[in-house]
């Protein structure tokens, strides 16, 4: 699970740039001024907004990791379904009525 979370975190972290309009819109929706998220050079982050974005990216990465793990488990289950055809059914042993009352 942790590997999936790391992979998704790296993918999403690449989307957080000073030029991402979605991030600026989201921060404005929260009431933060988006121009304080990145300085004009784009090199430094406002610590509060950076922590917020890091937390959101981590949460989304974990959600995606759970989804990936679910699909892996579902695919392995589907791949094992044909093995059910190899299972033989066991027939119950017949009990002799003459000996049934002796036990």
N, C-alpha and C positions, 0 to 999 in steps of 0.2 A: 504494500500500500504506500509506503514511504517513497519508493522509487517512482511510482506513478505521480505522487504529489509533487515531487521535485521536478519531474519532466514537465508537468503542466504549469508549475510555478515559473520555470524558465521561459516557457512559451509566452505566458501572459506578461511576464516582466518586460519582455521585449516590446510590448505594446504601450508601455508607459513612457511617453516621450513628451518633451515640451510642446510638440506640435500636434498632440492628440486633442482634437476638439471635444471628444467625448469626456475626457477627464476634466477639462475646463468646465464643461456644462454640468457635470456631476457635482463638482465642488461649488459651483455657483448655486446649484439647487440646494445644497446643504447650508448655504449661507456664507461659505468661505469665499474670499476673493481669489479667483483663479490665477491672477497675476502674481500672487504671493506663493503659489505652489512652486513655481520655478522662477529664478531670478532672470533678468534679461539675457544673461549669457547662457542660461540653460544648464549651468553646472552645479548649482546648489539648490537644495530643496528646503522649503519651510518644514521644520521638524514635525509640527502637528499634522500637516497635510501628508507628509511623507509617511508618517506612522499610520495614518488612516488608510492610505493606498496600500501599504505593505500588509496591513491586516485584511483588507478586502481581497487582495491578490492571494493571500494564504488561504482564506476561506474558500474562494472560488477554485483554487487548485485542489483542495481537499474534496470538494464536491465532485470535481471532474475525475479525481482519483477513484472515488467510490463508484462512479458511473463506469469507468474503465474496468474496474475489478468485477462489477456486476456482469458486464458483457462477457468478460473472460470466463466467469463461472457459468453463465448461461450457455456459451458456446461449448464448453467442455461437457456440460450436461447433455446437450443435444448430440454431441459426438458420441457419447456413451449409450444413447438410447438403443442403437442396434444390438448392443450386448445383451439386452433383455431377451432377444430371440434365442440366445444360447442357453438360457436357463431352462432346465427341465422341470416340469411340474411333478410334484411328489404326490402319488395317490395314497390315500389312507389305507392302512392294512385292514383287511376284512376280519371281523371278529366272529368266531364260531359261536353260534347261539347256545350250544350245549355247555361251553366253557365260560360263557359270559357271567353266569350267576355265581361261579366259584370264587371270583376275586373279591 
